[in-house]
Amino acid sequence: MVSPDARGDAALRFETAAESDIVIVLPMTALAELEAMLARASLEQAKTQPKQ
């Protein structure tokens, strides 16, 4: 679950099987950088996958 607040930080919550949730709080700028990095990684991975 990702809950961004345009006025401040973004909280990312990961629910685990052991019911020990992990919460990461990032400034919005860091979240934007993370999204860009994931998009670039996805594009690179797509280059190595066979077309279906």
C-alpha positions in Angstrom: 0.0 0.0 0.0 1.3 3.4 -0.9 -0.3 6.6 0.5 1.3 9.8 -0.8 0.3 13.1 0.8 1.0 15.9 -1.7 1.6 18.2 1.3 4.3 16.1 2.9 5.8 12.7 3.0 4.7 9.4 1.5 4.2 6.3 3.6 4.8 2.9 2.1 3.3 0.0 4.2 4.3 -3.6 3.5 2.1 -6.2 5.1 4.0 -9.4 6.0 2.7 -12.9 6.6 4.0 -12.7 10.2 1.8 -9.7 10.8 4.9 -7.5 11.4 4.1 -4.7 9.0 6.9 -2.5 7.7 6.3 1.2 7.3 8.8 3.3 5.3 8.3 7.1 5.2 9.9 9.0 2.4 9.9 12.7 1.3 7.9 13.2 -1.9 11.1 13.9 -3.8 12.6 10.5 -2.8 9.4 8.8 -3.8 9.5 10.5 -7.2 13.2 9.3 -7.6 12.2 5.8 -6.6 9.3 5.8 -9.2 11.7 7.0 -11.9 14.3 4.3 -11.0 11.7 1.6 -11.0 10.4 2.8 -14.4 14.0 2.7 -15.9 14.6 -0.8 -14.4 11.3 -2.0 -15.9 12.3 -0.7 -19.4 15.7 -2.4 -19.1 14.1 -5.7 -18.0 11.6 -5.5 -20.9 14.6 -5.4 -23.3 15.7 -8.9 -22.1 12.3 -10.5 -22.1 11.1 -12.4 -25.3 8.2 -10.7 -27.0 4.9 -12.6 -26.6 
